[in-house]
Amino acid sequence: MKYIKILILTIFLCPVFQVFSQRVVLRQTNIEQQYDIPKKGANRQQYFWVQLSLFGTDLAIGELDVKQKFGNYYGLSFNNKYKLNGVLSHGYGWGFHHQAYHLNKKGLNALSSSSWDQGKLSFAGVNINYFVRINFDPKRGNIVGTYLDLVPFGQYNFYQRAKFVEGRLTEKSDEKNFAERYAIGVETRLGREFYSIYARYKFISDNPKSDTFINLDLAKWSVGLNLNIGK
């Protein structure tokens, strides 16, 4: 009789233990749902970084009727990337730039400034771009990795200064007529982690109406280094 009572009690308690154990599993599942994978990061759905463009220089050698010795470019831009899959992503960027063109003797002659020894045009402006990124290491984890960006861009210059030097004499002036008010082109960036090198080509730049710069040809190719700081 004693064993029969124990058996009946065990059968009665089994559903109770089962219900209790199910509630524990449900609570555990809810805890796991609280820990979602972050949506922002180097290899997440969204990534933001600040880009510093340094040591940019124009490639004036070999271009048709070019009138400059060299040029340099510095920029600061803010960028957002959106992941499509492990290989492809896309995004946009906008920022500010400073660009300078150092003229040779042909450039000075084109400006009717042949009496000067040196000439320089400096610009400040804004730029915007859209890019498609190809990653070469899709199983990289949450890091930037090695990549290639294809970047159509446009830029607009809102400030220009001309500087001419002859011996110890220097003349500076803020020009109202721009040699290059805007430009449209394409850029490629080959990068790894926080560094990238770029090469850009300008397809179109405005043809100024002023006679001051109408015969001045500026280089279309430029290369440089980018430093990227992201989060």
N, C-alpha and C positions, 0 to 999 in steps of 0.2 A: 504493500500500500504506500509505503514511504517513497519507493522509486517511481510509482505512478504519479504522485503529487509533484515530484521533481520534474518529470517529463512534461506534465501539463503546464507547469510554470515556465519551463523553457520555451515551449511552443508559443505561449502567450507573449513572452518578452521579445521574441525574434522580430516581429513587425515593428516594435518600438525601437529596437537598435537600428533597424534598417532605415526608418524614417529619420532618426538622429544622424546617421552617417550621411544620408543624402543632403541634409541641411549643411553639414560641414563642407561638402564638396562645392555646393553652391556659393557659400561664403568665400572659399578659396578662389573660385572662378572670378568673383567680383573684385577680389584683391588684385588678380593678375590684369584685369581690364584697366585698372588705374594706371598702369605703367605702360603708356603708349610710346612708340618709337618717335623721337623728335622729328619734326618736319623741316627744321632748318639746320643746315650744316654743309660741309664741303661736298658731300656726296648724298645729300638728302633732296627733298622735293624743292627746296628753295635755298639759295646761297647768296649772300651779299658780301661784296668786297670793295675796298678803295684801291685804286690803281694810280701809281706815280709813274709817269713816263719820263725817263731820264736819258741823257746822253744821246738824244736823237740828232741825226745829221742827215742833210740832203745828199743825194747822189747826183751831182751836177756833171760828172765826167761823162762825155760821150753823148749828151743830149743835144738835140738839134738847136743850134744857135743860142745856147744857154748863155746867160749874161751874169752868172754869179760864180764865186769860188766855192763856197760851201754855205750851209745853213744849219741852224740847230732848233730843236723843238723840246719843250717841256710841258707836261700836262698833269692835271689832277682830275680824276673821274670817279664816279660812283656807279656801281654795276650790280645788277640782279641777274641771277641764273636760275632757270627752272628746268628740272630734270625730266626728260622724256623716258629714258631707259638707261641701262648701264653704260651705253656707248654714246648716245646722243642727248644733248641738252641745248637750250637756246635762252636768249635773254636780251637785255638792252643796257645801255650805259649813257651817261651824260656828264659833262664836265667843262673844264676851262683849260685853255692852253696859251702858251706864249711861244711865238715863232719868230725867228730872225733870219734874214737873208743877207749874206755878205757879198757885195757886188765886186765883180772884176772890172777891168778897164772897159770892156764892151758894155757892161751894164751902166757904168758911169757915162759913157758916150751916149747911150740910149736916153739918159736923163738930162742930156746937155750939161753934164757936170764933169767934163773931162779934165778940168783944172784941179780937181780934188784927187788926193792919193788913195783914199779909202771911202767906201760908201756902205751904209747898212740900213736896211728897212726892218723895223720891229713891229710885230702885230700882237694883239691880245684879243681873245675871242672865246666863243662857246662852241661846243660840239655835241653831237648825239650819234649813237650808233645802235645797230641791231646785229647780233652775232649768232652763229650756229657753232656749237662745240662738239668735236669728235674726241672721245677719250680712248686712249690706246690700252688701258688696263682696266677692263670692266669689273674685275674682281678685287678692286683696290681697297675696299672698306671705306670708311668715312674720311677720306683724304682727297685732296684736289687731283693728285696723280699727274700723268703726262697727257697733254692734250694739244689739239690744233683748233684755233678759232678762225672762222671766215667772217669778216666784219665789213659790211657796207657802212659808210659813214658820211656825215655832212658836217661842215663847220662854217661858222660865221664870225668874221672879224669886226669888232666894234671900235678898235683903237689902232692907230698906226703912227709911228714916229720915224722920221728920216734923220740920219746922222752922217755927216761928211767930215773928213779929216784931211787937212793939208799941212804937213809939217807939224807945228805946235798949235795950229788954229783948228778949232772944232766948231761945227755949226749943227745945231739940233732944231728940229721943227716938228710940230704935230700937224700931220697932213690931213686935210679934209677929203682929198681925192685918194681913193685906195687903189693900190696896185693889185690887191686881191681881197675883195670884199667877202667872197664865199668860195667854197670848194666842195666838190662831191667826189668820192672815190671809194676804194676798197682796200682793206688791210687784212693781213694774215698774222696770227700770233701763235708762235710755237712755245709752249711753256711746260714747266714742271714745278709743282707745288707753288711757291711764292714768287717765282721768277718767270719771265717770258721775254722773248725777243720778237720784234715786229718789223714788218716791211709793208709800206703803204704806197699806193699809186693814186694820183689825182686824175680822174677822167676829165672833169670839167672845173674850170675856175672862171670867174666872171671876167668879161672883157670890158675894162673900164672905158667910160666915155671921155674921160679927161685925156688931153694930149700929153699930159705929164708922164703917164706910165704906159701909153698905148704900145710902145715898142719894147717893153721890158718883158723878157721871158724868164720865168722862174722854174726851178727844178720841179719835176713831177714825182720823182722817187725819193723816198726817205726810209731810213732804218733806225732802230733804237732799242732800248732796254726798258722793260716794265718791272716795277716792284709792286707786288700785290699783297695787301693786308686785309684778311677776311675774317668772318666769324660765322 
